[in-house]
Amino acid sequence: MQTSQVSYKALKGKVLEYKSKSFDVSFREFTHLDKYTYAIAYLSSMSDELQITLMIDHLLSNQKVPTEKDLIILGNISVGKEIHQIEVALFSGLLIFLADNDTCYIIENRKYPLRSISEPETEKSVRSSRDGFIESFLLNIGLIRKRIRDPRLTIKTFQLGEKTHVDVGVMYLEDIVDQEILSFTLDKFSKIDQKDNIINEQQLAEYIFNSRFNPYPFVRYTERVDIASIHLLQGKIIVVIDNSPSVIILPTTFFEQCKAIEEYTQTNWIGTWLVLLRFSGILASLYLLPIWAILVALEFQGVPFLHIPTVDSVPMFGLRLLICDLVVEVLRLAMIHSPVLLTGVIGIIAAFLLGQMSIDLGYFTAEMILYVAIANMGTFITPGYELSMANKFARIVMILFIIVFSSIGGVIGIILHILLLANMKSGNFHYLYPLYPFHFKEFLQVFLRFEPIKTTRK
């Protein structure tokens, strides 16, 4: 890393070199009173040029070498002492002001191109707010501060990545945050190798929890400002990443990721009903197909509301069930990645793949399509998208166990899945808390929406 001290001549040469390579690197040099020479450097694609013009007009009206007080601009001002520090600031969109006495100021003057603030498409609600995070680091922090106007709301900032230098902010309420998980998080951030360039929030979560080989998310992602604010008030930590419309909530548990903002915008009884309905769907998305396949393998007929067909080959039945489930997933991906004009065509294809024709040809049965549809509806109503995908992956693995080992394989698959969840930890939190370890009062609070949001943590 280059750490040489700044000088007017050296920095001018560097900026002119960058200007010859990139059209948006701007460099302006001017003389004042025939004896003071100043220069500014900035990225035209990321700077507020109106503020720059006002600042220069003000400087030219002075009769002395400018100090920090003379730099009339809205953003923060700091002194640049090393060329590498100034390079990073320049390509982060900040304004560099340099006087010929080798005094350099780094000025916050960024003006990013932004999309409008709107409700996240993946986390809609009927009655809650319509603003969501966007790709601006400072604006996302401002959206949270708009809701929590407490001086104890603390933000620790980092710049990560040797080439990306992405801004990351760790937000928490210092009086109620879990100090153990805070120390764990800050320690992980300090140990991230700068040679590993961070682009998005998923990469950052993998570095924090080393979770590359586990399908379940160790953090919760959200694009809703109100959800992030609620978790801050509950003592959680929010990690804001520049260029990302999602923030990270940690620590998290399985039950935390099953919560939705809709629960907090309804009456207590309706909120409780929504929670129970949602958890029923999540359990169906996980275990309905494996349990039904196990009962089919055992030819068990004693369960009401479940039609158990007689099959000649359990592996072939399991394979058809797996294919039927995967067809729904392929159709979902096709709907996401196809233009709007083609969605009608995809609907026609879905009717052929999962309609009466496939039943008449004997590929699938009516019961199979019904149970696959119910399981996938449970997947779609899971609030956490990452959790829903992990649950679907776990369901597919359990069906594979049934294909290979018949009914005993399905039982083993379910047991292994429960053991996996029970042995996972997000920081110092058990993933299945408050079910394991069991805490009766907090377990009831997961389902019963009769208490307001508390700003204390036990």
Residue pairs with C-beta under 8 A, 6 or more apart in sequence:
1 84
2 82
2 83
2 84
2 87
3 82
3 83
3 84
4 10
4 82
4 83
5 81
5 82
5 83
6 80
6 81
6 82
6 83
6 86
6 98
6 102
6 104
7 102
8 37
8 39
8 98
8 99
8 100
8 101
8 102
10 83
11 41
11 83
11 86
11 96
11 98
11 104
12 27
12 29
12 39
12 98
14 83
14 87
15 25
15 27
15 39
15 41
15 90
15 96
16 27
18 25
18 90
19 25
19 26
19 27
24 43
24 44
24 45
24 46
25 41
25 43
25 44
25 90
26 40
26 41
26 42
26 43
26 44
26 47
27 39
27 40
27 41
28 39
28 40
28 41
29 37
29 38
29 39
30 37
30 38
30 39
30 56
30 60
31 37
31 38
32 38
32 59
32 60
32 62
33 63
36 65
36 99
36 100
37 99
37 100
38 59
38 66
38 97
38 98
38 99
38 100
39 97
39 98
40 52
40 56
40 95
40 96
40 97
40 98
41 90
41 95
41 96
41 98
42 52
42 90
42 93
42 94
42 95
42 96
42 109
43 90
43 91
43 93
45 113
46 93
46 110
46 111
46 112
47 93
47 95
47 109
47 110
47 111
48 109
48 110
48 111
51 73
51 74
51 109
52 95
52 109
54 72
54 73
55 71
55 72
55 73
58 70
58 72
59 66
59 70
59 71
62 70
64 70
65 99
65 101
65 103
66 99
68 77
68 79
68 105
71 77
71 97
71 105
71 107
73 95
73 107
73 108
73 109
74 108
75 107
75 108
75 109
75 110
76 107
76 108
77 105
77 106
77 107
77 108
78 105
78 106
79 103
79 104
79 105
79 106
80 86
80 89
80 96
80 104
80 105
80 106
81 104
85 106
86 96
86 104
86 106
88 159
88 165
89 96
89 106
90 96
91 165
92 110
92 165
92 167
93 109
93 110
93 111
93 112
94 106
94 107
94 108
94 109
94 110
95 106
95 107
95 108
95 109
96 104
96 105
96 106
96 107
97 104
97 105
97 106
97 107
98 104
98 105
110 138
112 135
112 136
114 134
114 135
114 136
114 139
115 134
115 135
116 134
117 131
117 132
117 134
117 139
117 143
118 130
118 131
118 132
119 125
119 129
119 130
119 131
119 132
120 132
120 133
120 223
120 224
120 245
122 223
122 385
123 132
123 222
123 223
123 224
123 227
123 260
123 261
123 383
125 224
125 260
125 261
125 262
125 265
126 262
126 265
127 262
127 265
127 266
128 224
128 226
128 261
128 262
128 264
128 265
129 224
129 225
129 226
131 143
131 225
132 223
132 224
132 225
132 245
133 140
133 143
133 223
133 224
133 225
133 228
133 244
133 245
133 246
133 247
134 140
134 245
135 242
135 243
135 244
135 245
136 242
137 167
137 169
137 240
137 241
137 242
137 243
140 240
140 247
141 155
141 169
141 171
141 240
143 225
144 153
144 171
144 225
144 228
144 229
144 232
144 238
144 240
145 153
146 225
147 225
147 226
147 229
148 173
148 229
148 232
148 233
150 173
152 173
152 174
152 175
153 171
153 172
153 173
153 174
153 232
154 171
154 172
154 173
154 174
155 169
155 170
155 171
156 169
156 170
156 186
157 167
157 168
157 169
157 170
158 167
158 168
158 169
158 170
158 189
159 165
159 166
159 167
159 168
160 166
160 168
160 189
160 192
160 194
160 198
160 204
161 194
161 196
161 197
161 198
162 194
162 195
162 197
163 197
164 197
164 198
164 199
166 198
166 199
166 241
166 242
166 243
167 241
167 242
168 189
168 198
168 204
168 239
168 240
168 241
168 242
169 239
169 240
170 185
170 186
170 189
170 237
170 238
170 239
171 232
171 237
171 238
171 239
171 240
172 182
172 232
172 236
172 237
172 238
173 232
173 233
173 235
173 455
176 233
176 235
176 455
176 456
176 457
177 235
177 236
177 237
177 457
178 235
178 251
178 428
178 457
180 427
180 428
181 237
181 250
181 251
181 427
181 428
181 429
182 237
184 427
184 428
185 208
185 237
185 239
185 250
185 427
188 207
188 208
189 208
192 198
192 207
196 203
196 207
198 204
198 207
198 241
199 243
200 241
200 243
200 244
201 221
201 239
201 241
201 244
201 246
201 247
201 248
204 239
204 241
204 248
205 211
205 217
205 218
205 219
205 248
206 212
208 218
208 219
208 250
209 218
209 219
209 426
209 427
211 217
211 218
214 424
215 389
215 390
215 393
215 394
216 254
216 387
216 390
216 420
216 421
216 424
216 431
217 252
217 257
217 384
217 386
217 387
217 390
218 250
218 251
218 252
218 424
218 426
219 239
219 248
219 249
219 250
219 251
219 252
219 426
220 231
220 248
220 249
220 250
220 252
220 256
220 257
220 384
221 246
221 247
221 248
221 249
221 384
221 385
221 386
222 228
222 246
222 247
222 249
223 245
223 246
223 247
224 261
226 261
226 264
227 249
227 261
228 238
228 247
228 249
230 261
230 264
230 453
231 238
231 249
232 238
233 453
233 454
233 455
234 453
234 454
234 455
234 457
235 455
235 456
235 457
236 249
236 250
236 251
236 252
237 249
237 250
237 251
238 247
238 248
238 249
239 247
239 248
239 250
240 247
241 247
241 248
249 256
250 426
250 427
251 426
251 427
251 428
251 429
252 426
252 429
253 426
253 429
253 430
253 431
253 432
253 433
254 387
254 421
254 431
254 432
255 432
255 433
255 434
255 435
255 446
257 382
257 383
257 384
257 386
257 387
258 278
258 279
258 282
258 382
258 383
258 384
258 387
259 275
259 383
260 274
260 278
260 383
262 271
262 274
263 271
263 274
263 275
263 449
264 271
264 449
264 453
266 274
266 449
268 448
268 449
268 450
271 449
272 447
272 448
272 449
272 450
275 446
275 447
275 448
275 449
276 447
278 381
278 382
278 383
279 447
280 378
281 377
281 378
281 381
281 382
282 378
282 381
282 382
282 391
283 378
284 374
284 375
284 377
284 378
285 375
285 376
285 377
285 378
285 379
285 382
285 388
285 391
285 392
285 395
286 378
286 391
286 394
286 395
286 417
287 395
287 398
287 414
288 371
288 374
288 375
288 378
289 321
289 325
289 371
289 372
289 375
289 395
289 398
289 399
290 395
290 398
290 399
290 402
290 410
290 413
290 414
291 410
291 414
292 306
292 308
292 371
293 317
293 318
293 321
293 399
293 402
293 410
294 402
294 407
294 410
294 411
295 303
295 306
295 308
296 308
296 309
296 311
296 314
296 317
297 314
297 317
297 402
297 406
297 407
297 410
298 407
299 308
299 310
300 308
301 308
307 367
309 365
309 367
311 317
314 402
314 403
314 406
314 407
315 403
315 404
315 406
318 399
318 400
318 402
318 403
319 403
320 363
320 364
320 368
321 368
321 372
321 399
322 396
322 399
322 400
322 403
323 363
324 354
324 364
324 368
324 369
324 372
325 372
325 375
325 376
325 395
325 396
325 399
326 396
327 353
327 354
328 354
328 372
328 373
328 376
329 392
331 346
331 349
331 350
331 353
334 346
334 349
335 343
335 346
338 346
352 358
354 364
354 369
358 364
358 369
359 365
359 366
359 369
375 395
379 388
379 391
379 392
380 388
382 388
382 391
394 417
397 413
397 417
398 410
398 413
398 414
398 417
399 410
400 413
401 409
401 410
401 412
401 413
402 409
402 410
402 413
403 409
405 412
421 431
421 432
422 430
422 431
422 432
422 436
424 430
424 431
424 432
425 431
430 436
430 437
433 439
433 442
434 442
434 443
434 446
435 443
445 451
